[in-house]
Amino acid sequence: MKARVTILLAMILSAFAFLPERQIRGTVSDAANMPLAGVSISLHGGASLSVTDRSGKFSVGVATLARALVFAKAGYEKLTVPITSDSVLKIILVQKAQTLNEVVVNGATMAMKRQRIALGQATSAPSGFAGIPMQVPAETESYKPINENGYQQVGQQPVTTFSVDVDRAAYSNVRRFLNNGQLPPADAVRIEEMVNYFDYNYPQPTGEHPLAITSEITDSPWNAGLKLVHIGLQAKTISTENLPASNLVFLIDVSGSMSAPNKLPLLKQAFKLLVDQLRPEDNIALVAYAGAAGIVLPPTRGSEKKVIKDALDKLEAGGSTAGGEGIQLAYELAKKHFLPKGNNRVILATDGDFNVGISSESELQRLIEEKRRAGIFLSVMGFGMGNYKDSHIEMLADKGNGNYAYIDNIQEARKEFVQEFGGTLFTIAKDVKIQIEFNPAHVQAYRLIGYENRALRNDEFHDDKKDAGDMGSGHTVTAIYEIVPAGSTTSLIGKVDPLKYQSNPVAATGSSQEMMTVKIRYKKPDSDKSVLFDIPVKATTTDFDKCSENLRFATAVAEFGLLLRNSEYRGSATYNDVIRRAKGAFGKDEEGYRSEFVQLVKAALSLDSSHELSRK
């Protein structure tokens, strides 16, 4: 009898297990009807189901007996919504720092209590991997110190030189902090990477060069009396079918530090997206490293997608990290299958915690530079938090003529490996340098916003042995200078005596209508000799509201970076001004990146409200 009851109970439980699921879809937005990305959707008292995409949209499958869904995001009140017969939901979340009495969800009114985020505490809202809550970063993360560029007086230093930077890792890393309810460390905020995270509608090159330059001048929104010079550099876009064949080696960190859900599991999903973009003429190999390094998958045709994905699925985390040994093995594979006219690249995926083997930066730098000169580039994809070694990873990518991205969620992986496939993997101009000479008739002093770790000596502009940044197919680079006009008085610059033994440059150039000359030097991917071209920029100022969406949005991002860094040059900048200006420059925003930016600014405002209130 007891056995029959047991069998009957098992049958009943099995029947419940196979009850059909129903699909519920919808959108999540804030009280201003702006879509919210990265909102966690989970069953009440149960497992996480999904997260919203960049447009705030979601679609989840729920069992017939499920009672309620829970919507959560850092900086917003958690919301529990009963599951009814409706299959389409419109969810509105309210920021914790706001005071709103109620919010309407799918026709039902739900009271919301005011609550503030406690700085430094963990939150239950996830940053975006499969709806799994992430932990607040530990103090073991490392960032290279940034000493902000100060103002240079044109009478003393009329020429400025820097390397381009197409890395975007700082922005997605800052997003990870804000989505987890924390302000980022100041040194994690590299303003040029935040600005360059976004695509801009610059004109394509039409002449002999694969790069085109645009420029605009307007009044500084946050420092009255000063001006901004916006410079845009556009790399030629080459269609995927016309790109050269690729010889790629995935170098994957499977050490114990990579076991977290937002590390190796996310890494596998990200690389599968890249595998889907491979063509039959592309070859790919997998090398994994932990206590030792080994070949997981020998070079395999891009058409063998199932074979490659199966190899990725077999990876498991455990052991210490022999990063240097893994890099050596990956380079050996890349060299063995080298394509003379192809794209030869190692793609390293790691949290940067190299602690066994070649661990010193100087040794790794020499190895990577040697392979770069042999035509094998290195790109780095950073994952995870807590022991994330940003300073280490950035150095590897810079020396390897590759790009550096931080993958904080699957949407970011899609951006890198699907939407920007060509730019991520295919270099069309290497060692790209920018040099600007300012005319003292119009400019008293200047300051480059960001690019602190990309500064070059002026003589290095002509040195073809000096490494600089590379640009891939379709890449854009944006630089913003803040200018003190000639004759202006400001406390931002100190007094400097005029040079005694130099000619008077103002008298020599006073009749010129040019504010500056922009020079570009680059190399073709298969050449070691640089090519030079330049354009003059006239001293013509355009009212801010009449400037392009490119300038207006880029300056909003730069202003946000100044606030996050608590920069001494932030002037009258406020989060609310950033939000207003960014909203006015969304453009098409088909992927929702710009609207997501506004949500991040709002999150920072809720975390840094004392700073904002002090400005009112």
C-alpha atoms as one frame of an Amber mdcrd trajectory, in Angstrom:
protein
   0.000   0.000   0.000   2.802   2.377   0.952   4.537   1.679  -2.358   1.339
   2.499  -4.289   0.977   5.841  -2.482   4.596   6.674  -3.284   4.110   5.869
  -6.968   0.865   7.874  -7.078   2.589  10.861  -5.459   5.442  10.658  -7.955
   2.967  10.614 -10.827   1.195  13.697  -9.481   4.477  15.568  -9.075   5.513
  14.572 -12.582   2.239  15.870 -13.957   2.855  19.245 -12.302   6.415  19.304
 -13.637   5.120  19.004 -17.192   2.396  21.624 -16.948   2.653  23.897 -20.003
   4.402  27.258 -19.754   2.907  30.535 -20.938   4.856  33.474 -22.328   4.630
  36.889 -20.721   6.272  39.814 -22.441   6.334  43.542 -21.971   8.416  46.622
 -21.244   9.891  48.212 -18.141  10.356  51.973 -17.901  10.832  54.663 -15.285
   8.307  57.267 -14.179   9.374  59.515 -17.094   8.578  56.686 -19.554  12.272
  56.076 -20.326  13.059  52.379 -20.976  15.077  50.596 -18.307  17.728  48.073
 -19.326  19.163  45.415 -17.005  16.026  44.985 -14.877  15.927  41.529 -13.282
  12.733  39.496 -13.739  12.272  36.579 -11.376   9.483  34.399  -9.996   8.249
  35.469  -6.575  10.164  33.252  -4.147  11.758  31.430  -7.066  14.480  31.526
  -9.676  15.636  34.387 -11.887  14.157  34.287 -15.378  15.639  37.057 -17.481
  16.701  40.706 -17.707  15.338  43.522 -19.844  17.234  44.478 -22.986  18.400
  47.976 -23.887  14.913  48.931 -25.000  13.429  47.815 -21.674  11.765  44.809
 -23.315  11.486  41.298 -21.859   9.906  37.947 -22.599   9.723  35.140 -20.035
   8.190  31.717 -19.842   6.321  30.962 -16.611   4.616  27.834 -15.340   0.818
  27.790 -15.222   0.818  27.745 -11.404   3.216  30.721 -11.040   1.675  33.457
  -8.912   3.798  36.638  -9.309   6.808  38.212 -11.024   9.393  40.369  -9.265
  11.108  43.265 -11.070  14.316  44.643  -9.532  17.060  47.103 -10.491  19.614
  48.969  -8.394  18.412  52.459  -7.535  14.728  51.546  -8.009  12.017  50.167
  -5.763  11.574  46.414  -6.181   8.132  45.629  -7.583   6.067  42.420  -7.233
   3.381  42.038  -9.903   0.651  39.342  -9.662   0.364  37.115 -12.735  -3.117
  37.460 -14.210  -4.586  36.512 -17.571  -2.684  39.363 -19.247   0.205  38.263
 -21.455   1.568  41.775 -22.108   2.732  43.953 -19.213   3.809  47.557 -18.988
   5.883  47.938 -15.833   6.932  51.244 -14.277   9.680  51.329 -11.617  10.221
  54.276  -9.303  13.651  55.503  -8.257  14.416  55.077  -4.577  15.631  58.646
  -4.228  12.357  60.026  -5.554   9.160  60.657  -3.585   6.195  59.289  -5.490
   3.044  58.143  -3.750   2.005  55.522  -6.217   2.711  53.881  -9.550   0.301
  52.224 -11.953   1.252  48.740 -13.096  -0.936  47.026 -15.673  -4.013  48.852
 -14.460  -3.441  48.134 -10.753  -2.308  50.860  -8.336   0.478  49.859  -5.989
   1.780  52.001  -3.120   5.518  52.617  -3.174   7.548  53.670  -0.155  10.395
  56.133  -0.305  13.740  54.548   0.453  17.344  55.591  -0.042  20.216  53.470
  -1.232  22.861  52.868   1.426  26.206  53.632  -0.096  28.626  50.732  -0.161
  26.012  48.055   0.562  25.193  45.158  -1.707  21.922  45.311  -3.602  19.706
  42.514  -4.781  19.374  43.972  -8.267  21.571  42.371 -10.903  23.853  44.018
 -13.397  22.761  41.900 -16.281  23.975  38.315 -16.583  21.019  35.947 -16.833
  19.244  37.811 -14.066  21.737  36.620 -11.421  22.499  39.151  -8.667  26.084
  40.344  -8.661  28.235  41.158  -5.665  29.565  44.579  -4.811  33.227  44.813
  -5.925  35.920  44.114  -3.376  38.931  46.293  -2.664  41.203  43.964  -4.657
  40.230  45.615  -7.949  43.073  47.706  -9.352  43.046  50.788 -11.564  45.898
  52.860 -12.896  45.926  56.305 -11.239  44.742  59.139 -13.485  46.182  62.617
 -13.078  43.827  64.813 -15.069  45.196  66.926 -17.888  45.592  70.534 -16.812
  45.503  73.658 -18.932  48.475  74.341 -21.197  49.240  77.936 -22.143  49.668
  78.371 -25.879  52.453  80.905 -25.369  54.468  78.151 -23.688  53.199  74.973
 -25.373  51.191  75.536 -28.578  51.358  71.869 -29.704  49.637  68.838 -28.155
  49.971  65.190 -29.235  48.113  62.025 -28.253  47.303  58.529 -29.456  43.739
  57.665 -30.450  41.777  55.360 -28.168  38.896  53.179 -29.361  38.666  51.187
 -26.142  35.285  51.355 -24.416  35.925  49.227 -21.329  35.639  52.086 -18.830
  32.029  52.824 -19.782  30.696  49.286 -19.327  32.714  48.971 -16.121  31.224
  52.217 -14.790  27.797  50.877 -15.782  28.457  47.752 -13.740  29.212  49.827
 -10.628  26.128  52.002 -11.015  23.839  49.054 -11.724  25.084  47.514  -8.482
  24.305  50.614  -6.450  27.792  52.102  -6.156  29.610  55.098  -7.553  32.729
  53.941  -9.416  36.244  54.717  -8.161  37.516  57.919  -9.768  40.374  56.076
 -11.505  37.900  53.687 -13.144  36.409  56.668 -15.008  38.431  57.173 -18.185
  36.393  59.885 -19.876  37.678  59.249 -23.402  36.517  55.608 -23.205  33.102
  56.696 -21.986  32.734  59.178 -24.858  34.020  56.668 -27.413  31.649  53.935
 -26.238  28.949  55.470 -28.405  28.650  55.553 -32.182  28.551  58.943 -33.857
  27.275  59.911 -37.268  30.514  61.235 -38.742  30.922  61.317 -42.545  32.722
  58.385 -44.159  36.168  58.981 -45.741  35.934  59.749 -49.459  39.540  60.430
 -50.430  42.787  58.496 -50.425  42.913  58.106 -46.643  40.899  55.514 -44.666
  40.178  58.173 -42.032  38.092  61.368 -42.125  38.128  64.321 -39.678  35.249
  66.588 -38.614  35.312  69.436 -36.094  32.951  71.859 -34.325  33.432  74.707
 -31.857  30.884  75.878 -29.288  30.634  77.494 -25.845  31.402  75.307 -22.831
  28.120  74.393 -21.044  29.801  74.008 -17.654  32.489  76.736 -17.681  31.095
  80.127 -18.717  33.381  82.090 -21.015  35.272  79.010 -22.221  34.786  77.089
 -25.455  34.766  73.433 -26.490  36.438  72.043 -29.597  34.904  68.727 -30.710
  37.007  66.556 -33.051  35.569  63.436 -34.701  37.609  60.813 -36.525  35.798
  58.255 -38.692  37.383  55.036 -39.986  36.204  53.643 -43.298  33.543  50.949
 -42.993  34.288  47.747 -44.901  31.519  45.197 -45.459  32.032  41.843 -43.745
  32.276  39.894 -47.000  35.209  42.084 -48.084  37.166  41.685 -44.861  40.264
  39.450 -44.962  40.179  35.916 -43.589  40.828  35.561 -39.864  43.218  33.368
 -37.923  41.871  33.678 -34.377  42.965  32.052 -31.146  40.624  32.357 -28.164
  42.729  32.393 -24.988  40.316  31.658 -22.138  40.997  32.020 -18.427  39.484
  29.015 -16.598  41.187  29.610 -13.256  39.278  29.413  -9.990  38.700  33.172
  -9.971  36.579  32.787 -13.139  33.924  30.538 -11.582  31.385  33.302 -10.837
  28.264  33.458 -13.072  29.323  36.793 -14.559  32.721  35.398 -15.580  33.190
  32.028 -17.325  29.465  31.288 -17.929  28.984  34.755 -19.428  32.243  34.375
 -21.356  30.947  31.201 -23.019  27.753  32.918 -24.115  29.707  35.919 -25.400
  32.135  33.874 -27.493  29.297  31.852 -28.970  27.945  35.095 -30.394  31.300
  35.685 -32.042  31.361  32.130 -33.398  28.035  32.826 -35.137  29.724  35.640
 -37.101  32.594  33.511 -38.405  32.817  32.657 -42.101  34.029  29.402 -43.688
  37.365  31.022 -44.570  38.018  31.933 -40.920  39.936  29.638 -38.572  39.562
  29.549 -34.828  41.388  27.715 -32.038  40.763  27.540 -28.278  43.449  27.628
 -25.600  42.499  27.410 -21.920  44.769  28.185 -19.008  44.610  27.723 -15.262
  47.402  25.982 -13.345  48.707  25.045 -16.783  47.760  25.891 -20.368  46.432
  23.522 -22.997  44.806  23.384 -26.417  41.069  22.776 -26.069  40.327  23.008
 -29.793  42.882  22.950 -32.630  42.373  25.422 -35.508  38.871  24.780 -36.851
  36.972  26.256 -39.794  34.404  28.932 -38.976  31.750  26.782 -40.644  32.145
  24.146 -37.892  30.126  26.179 -35.415  28.713  23.254 -33.445  32.176  21.795
 -32.906  33.469  25.137 -31.622  30.486  25.718 -29.330  30.714  22.185 -27.923
  34.353  22.859 -27.031  33.332  26.078 -25.254  30.628  24.228 -23.296  33.189
  21.795 -21.884  35.222  24.532 -20.191  35.108  24.569 -16.386  36.786  26.901
 -13.895  39.329  25.736 -11.327  42.959  26.178 -10.331  45.446  29.030 -10.309
  46.194  31.313 -13.243  49.160  30.701 -15.563  48.339  33.687 -17.754  51.786
  34.096 -19.236  52.058  30.438 -20.201  48.651  30.612 -21.853  49.636  33.650
 -23.897  52.786  31.937 -25.151  50.842  28.867 -26.275  48.184  31.003 -27.986
  50.815  32.970 -29.882  52.499  29.734 -30.984  49.212  28.508 -32.463  48.588
  31.846 -34.174  52.084  31.828 -35.649  51.798  28.239 -36.891  48.646  29.072
 -38.878  49.646  32.631 -39.792  47.789  34.231 -42.735  50.171  36.653 -44.555
  47.270  38.762 -45.873  44.777  37.934 -43.127  43.753  39.035 -39.670  45.924
  37.220 -37.143  44.752  37.822 -33.602  44.718  36.365 -30.102  41.564  37.218
 -28.121  42.204  36.980 -24.397  39.226  36.672 -22.041  40.051  37.063 -18.350
  39.465  38.968 -15.134  43.135  39.945 -15.308  44.241  37.994 -12.249  47.583
  36.683 -13.561  49.373  35.063 -10.635  51.415  32.155 -12.065  53.983  32.038
 -14.875  54.861  35.298 -16.658  53.214  37.664 -14.211  55.281  40.852 -14.376
  54.016  43.571 -16.675  57.472  44.169 -18.162  57.882  40.535 -19.275  54.392
  40.351 -20.702  54.853  43.684 -22.443  58.011  42.535 -24.197  56.342  39.304
 -25.340  53.251  41.077 -26.671  55.265  43.792 -28.439  57.446  41.153 -30.108
  54.382  39.295 -31.447  52.752  42.556 -32.517  55.744  43.355 -34.690  55.380
  39.896 -36.229  51.808  40.741 -37.269  49.852  38.980 -34.492  47.633  41.396
 -32.574  46.062  40.961 -29.146  42.549  41.983 -28.088  41.386  41.641 -24.485
  37.890  41.088 -23.126  37.549  41.718 -19.387  34.990  39.899 -17.241  33.857
  39.923 -13.640  34.365  41.974 -10.522  35.912  41.799  -7.073  39.451  40.951
  -8.193  39.195  42.677 -11.572  42.616  43.948 -12.684  41.736  46.759 -15.066
  45.213  48.304 -15.074  46.794  44.981 -16.057  44.335  44.174 -18.847  44.500
  47.650 -20.374  48.278  47.408 -20.706  48.063  44.070 -22.518  45.640  45.372
 -25.143  47.517  48.635 -25.657  50.792  46.867 -26.339  49.124  44.251 -28.544
  47.638  46.688 -31.093  44.199  45.467 -30.095  41.051  46.747 -28.468  39.988
  46.342 -24.864  36.370  45.851 -23.845  34.676  45.014 -20.558  31.789  42.550
 -20.899  29.328  43.131 -18.064  26.301  41.447 -19.659  25.213  39.526 -22.726
  23.983  42.702 -24.428  27.511  44.126 -24.253  28.845  40.905 -25.754  26.379
  41.290 -28.617  27.543  44.878 -29.156  31.197  43.825 -29.375  30.885  40.604
 -31.339  27.787  41.082 -33.490  26.937  44.730 -34.059  30.570  45.875 -34.222
  32.161  42.674 -35.499  34.345  44.371 -38.114  35.569  47.153 -35.861  36.342
  44.764 -33.026  38.498  42.387 -35.067  39.726  44.080 -38.250  42.290  46.903
 -38.168  42.255  49.321 -41.098  44.663  51.929 -39.685  47.286  51.307 -37.036
  49.420  53.581 -34.848  47.011  56.478 -35.324  48.286  59.714 -33.745  46.750
  63.175 -33.514  48.758  66.384 -33.178  47.164  69.822 -32.833  48.799  73.235
 -33.094  46.773  76.092 -31.577  46.844  79.641 -32.863  47.601  82.080 -29.990
  45.597  84.752 -31.787  42.475  82.827 -30.770  43.542  80.463 -27.980  45.145
  81.440 -24.680  45.108  77.966 -23.109  43.684  74.502 -23.785  42.905  71.267
 -21.956  42.291  67.839 -23.489  39.446  66.108 -21.636  40.613  62.548 -20.925
  43.309  60.635 -22.844  45.678  60.994 -19.874  47.226  57.573 -20.506  47.426
  58.247 -24.263  49.575  61.374 -24.152  52.634  61.437 -26.418  55.648  63.725
 -26.596  55.448  66.025 -29.590  58.542  64.466 -31.168  56.904  60.999 -30.958
  54.351  62.105 -33.551  57.048  61.653 -36.234  58.593  58.525 -34.703  57.256
  55.515 -36.614  58.696  53.227 -33.961  56.401  54.699 -31.334  53.301  52.588
 -30.821  49.863  54.230 -30.843  46.203  53.229 -31.042  44.566  51.361 -33.899
  41.201  51.831 -35.594  39.014  49.060 -36.972  36.433  49.032 -39.712  33.769
  51.661 -38.970  35.344  52.814 -35.708  34.926  56.398 -34.537  37.179  58.376
 -32.196  36.036  61.555 -30.464  38.212  64.083 -28.638  37.064  67.211 -26.806
  39.276  70.171 -25.879  38.220  72.921 -23.505  39.600  76.260 -24.678  40.363
  79.516 -22.878  39.923  82.137 -25.615  42.650  84.700 -26.164  42.139  87.753
 -23.942  39.891  85.906 -21.448  40.392  85.971 -17.707  39.798  82.797 -15.694
  40.956  81.333 -12.392  41.458  77.963 -14.112  44.872  78.979 -15.426  47.750
  80.494 -13.528  50.022  83.346 -14.486  53.012  82.502 -16.680  55.618  85.024
 -17.787  55.986  85.407 -21.568  59.003  83.752 -23.152  61.905  86.182 -23.474
  63.755  84.743 -26.438  60.864  83.736 -28.694  59.263  85.748 -31.480  55.808
  87.195 -30.852  53.512  84.532 -32.334  50.371  86.610 -31.781  51.615  89.338
 -34.071  52.602  86.784 -36.691  49.219  85.027 -36.741  46.814  87.733 -35.614
  45.151  88.056 -39.009  44.557  84.330 -39.420  41.007  82.980 -39.172  42.318
  79.556 -38.158  41.999  78.497 -34.533  44.166  75.422 -34.991  45.517  72.784
 -37.360  44.767  69.090 -36.792  47.356  66.611 -38.074  46.780  62.865 -38.394
  49.479  60.257 -38.802  48.660  56.573 -39.386  50.023  53.370 -40.915  48.308
  50.943 -43.208  47.866  47.508 -41.560  50.656  45.925 -43.635  53.100  48.855
 -43.510  55.659  50.211 -41.036  55.798  53.648 -42.659  53.292  56.273 -41.559
  51.136  58.537 -43.724  50.451  62.175 -42.787  47.555  64.507 -43.570  46.099
  67.594 -41.872  43.162  70.013 -41.895  42.885  73.599 -40.623  40.006  74.500
 -38.287  38.517  77.989 -38.482  37.661  79.951 -35.346  33.917  79.801 -35.960
  31.708  79.227 -32.922  28.251  77.661 -33.247  25.540  78.054 -30.596  25.368
  74.873 -28.527  21.729  74.137 -29.363  22.514  74.418 -33.072  25.469  72.054
 -32.979  25.258  68.469 -34.247  23.813  65.640 -32.159  27.337  64.216 -32.206
  28.750  67.168 -30.271  25.777  67.581 -27.944  25.696  63.937 -26.855  29.481
  63.529 -26.631  29.775  66.598 -24.405  26.989  65.265 -22.158  28.978  62.053
 -21.676  32.168  64.029 -21.004  30.321  66.174 -18.446  29.062  63.005 -16.734
  32.647  61.758 -16.542  33.767  65.031 -14.924  31.065  64.601 -12.277  31.906
  60.962 -11.576  35.567  61.904 -11.181  34.605  64.929  -9.057  36.970  66.796
 -11.361  38.364  70.175 -10.358  37.447  71.271 -13.901  33.751  70.349 -13.672
  32.700  73.984 -13.158  28.898  74.268 -12.895  28.224  70.753 -14.260  25.218
  68.915 -12.775  23.632  65.527 -13.347  20.355  67.175 -14.296  22.096  69.219
 -16.990  23.692  66.024 -18.334  20.273  64.346 -18.504  18.660  67.307 -20.245
  21.399  67.665 -22.854  21.645  63.927 -23.517  17.882  63.612 -24.013  18.055
  66.375 -26.601  20.650  64.446 -28.626  19.310  60.860 -28.727  18.994  60.729
 -32.507  17.600  57.407 -33.756  19.105  55.399 -30.843  17.883  52.156 -32.419
  19.758  49.954 -29.935  18.827  52.038 -26.885  22.398  52.828 -25.777  21.767
  56.550 -25.376  18.547  56.116 -23.425  20.380  53.626 -21.192  23.010  56.322
 -20.597  20.347  58.618 -19.162  19.272  55.849 -16.769  22.869  55.527 -15.557
  23.071  59.279 -14.943  19.854  59.032 -12.911  21.344  56.175 -10.904  24.455
  58.254 -10.203  22.247  61.167  -9.151  20.452  58.964  -6.611  23.783  57.752
  -5.233  25.466  61.160  -5.250  22.508  63.334  -4.248  24.512  65.310  -1.674
  26.871  66.440  -4.431  23.961  67.547  -6.601  22.165  69.331  -3.768  25.304
  71.307  -2.919  25.119  72.907  -6.367  21.581  74.222  -6.054
